[in-house]
Amino acid sequence: FGLYKELVETNTTLSSGSCTQASAQIAARLKAAGYADKDVTLFSVPEHPKDGGIVAVLPGRDANLKPMLLLGHLDVVEAKREDWVRDPFTLIEEGGYLYGRGTVDDKAMAAVWADTMIRLKQGGPAPKRTIKLALTCGEETTFAWNGAQWLAKNRPELIAAAFALNEGGGGRLDDGGKREVLALQVGEKAAQNYTFLATNPGGHSSQPVPANAIYELAGAVRAVQGYEFPAKFTDTTRAFFRSAGAIAPAPMKDAIARLLADPQDAAADRIVSADKTYHSTLRTTCVATLLSAGHAENALPQRATANVNCRIFPGESVDGTLATLQRLAGPKVKVTANQPVRPTAIPPALDPAIEEHAVGGTGRH
């Protein structure tokens, strides 16, 4: 827990934090546990001295087996103190919950990975397969220096592995603390930002006119708020919902079964989508995240913009989503896809062995 607390309380935001500091703290703990200097690599580049990361290696007994990679990120989303009831960079336990920036995304897993590496080193014997740990910066911000990308391009030997375990899965405990569900993530939605832009000749605020860039933008954003992309399934999400439905209580159990049979069943969709995780697993989602408008208190706005962040369902395209957003926004608001335009997420084929074990193991434990 001490490692987790130290990580959460180390500011790793892009604006004022340091992943390099967090990496150094983890390196110190690994070396104190017995890791040799050659097995712990701290890395950064001169242009981004605070965005460093760490790779650690625990050699295995069988050199013929390719390594396993434990992957996570140290950076967190910006956190303004005035927006938080509690200090975001102080780990606080209250009412059965832990509060702080990064307590879940992704410092919980980063701490678990690092702690696992420490315990394996101290507990012995060596694992059969070599285990690698890579904790990097730059995951949370589009234009930040991306440590994982840098490793893949410049030091691929450090992270070469047969497979990697990354964030994205999860689970659920019942009221007694027993495991109900353990979810495995095998694919990723494409994250894409879009800019909504409304413009107007402007004028003095003492003489308002019906046409107003802010009002036009507000109408477009409200249209996005009121729109639901259609529910869809891939073979992976269909298997997930079959498993989830098997242990769901009423009326969720029946609603999931109905939606699996007919993705256009609106009544079933409303029940299933009341769970925000299920809702986002079923469809493309888009939400307004940033607003900017006007240039003076006493002037009619000449420009109003909004950022709309979309998570695009595998198999759907950036352009297709753009067309939907433009239709919602109407002719007075221009919608563009922000750079970089993300690649389309391709639905991964579900390995039958994974489905067999996952579905077969569903139930209360």
TAURTA-V147780 format. One record per backbone hydrogen bond with DSSP energy under -1.0 kcal/mol. NH is the residue of the N-H (numbers start at 1). CO is the residue of the C=O. If there is no record, write none. Layout:
# TAURTA-V147780
nh->NH co->CO
nh->NH co->CO
This chain:
# TAURTA-V147780
nh->5 co->1
nh->6 co->2
nh->7 co->3
nh->8 co->4
nh->9 co->5
nh->10 co->7
nh->17 co->13
nh->18 co->11
nh->19 co->50
nh->20 co->50
nh->22 co->18
nh->23 co->19
nh->24 co->20
nh->25 co->21
nh->26 co->22
nh->27 co->23
nh->28 co->24
nh->29 co->25
nh->30 co->26
nh->31 co->27
nh->32 co->28
nh->33 co->29
nh->34 co->31
nh->35 co->30
nh->39 co->36
nh->40 co->37
nh->41 co->55
nh->43 co->53
nh->48 co->45
nh->51 co->48
nh->53 co->43
nh->54 co->135
nh->55 co->41
nh->56 co->133
nh->57 co->39
nh->58 co->131
nh->61 co->127
nh->62 co->128
nh->65 co->62
nh->68 co->130
nh->69 co->163
nh->70 co->132
nh->71 co->165
nh->72 co->134
nh->74 co->136
nh->76 co->12
nh->83 co->80
nh->84 co->81
nh->90 co->87
nh->92 co->99
nh->94 co->97
nh->97 co->94
nh->99 co->92
nh->101 co->88
nh->103 co->100
nh->107 co->102
nh->110 co->106
nh->111 co->107
nh->112 co->108
nh->113 co->109
nh->114 co->110
nh->115 co->111
nh->116 co->112
nh->117 co->113
nh->118 co->114
nh->119 co->115
nh->120 co->116
nh->121 co->117
nh->122 co->118
nh->123 co->119
nh->124 co->120
nh->131 co->58
nh->132 co->68
nh->133 co->56
nh->134 co->70
nh->135 co->54
nh->136 co->72
nh->144 co->141
nh->147 co->137
nh->150 co->146
nh->151 co->147
nh->152 co->148
nh->153 co->149
nh->154 co->150
nh->155 co->151
nh->158 co->155
nh->162 co->67
nh->165 co->69
nh->170 co->183
nh->172 co->181
nh->174 co->178
nh->177 co->174
nh->180 co->172
nh->181 co->172
nh->183 co->170
nh->190 co->312
nh->192 co->310
nh->194 co->308
nh->195 co->336
nh->196 co->306
nh->197 co->334
nh->198 co->304
nh->200 co->302
nh->205 co->298
nh->207 co->204
nh->216 co->212
nh->217 co->213
nh->218 co->214
nh->219 co->215
nh->220 co->216
nh->221 co->217
nh->222 co->218
nh->223 co->219
nh->224 co->220
nh->225 co->221
nh->226 co->222
nh->227 co->224
nh->232 co->282
nh->238 co->234
nh->239 co->235
nh->240 co->236
nh->241 co->237
nh->242 co->238
nh->243 co->239
nh->244 co->240
nh->245 co->241
nh->246 co->242
nh->253 co->249
nh->255 co->251
nh->256 co->252
nh->257 co->253
nh->258 co->254
nh->259 co->255
nh->260 co->256
nh->261 co->257
nh->262 co->258
nh->265 co->262
nh->266 co->264
nh->269 co->265
nh->270 co->266
nh->271 co->267
nh->272 co->268
nh->273 co->269
nh->275 co->272
nh->279 co->275
nh->280 co->276
nh->281 co->277
nh->282 co->278
nh->285 co->311
nh->287 co->309
nh->289 co->307
nh->290 co->307
nh->292 co->305
nh->294 co->303
nh->299 co->296
nh->300 co->203
nh->304 co->198
nh->305 co->292
nh->306 co->196
nh->307 co->290
nh->308 co->194
nh->309 co->287
nh->310 co->192
nh->311 co->285
nh->312 co->190
nh->315 co->345
nh->316 co->313
nh->321 co->317
nh->322 co->318
nh->323 co->319
nh->324 co->320
nh->325 co->321
nh->326 co->322
nh->327 co->323
nh->328 co->324
nh->329 co->325
nh->330 co->326
nh->333 co->330
nh->334 co->197
nh->336 co->195
nh->338 co->193
nh->355 co->351
nh->356 co->352
nh->357 co->353
nh->358 co->354
nh->359 co->355
nh->360 co->356
nh->361 co->357
nh->362 co->359
nh->365 co->179
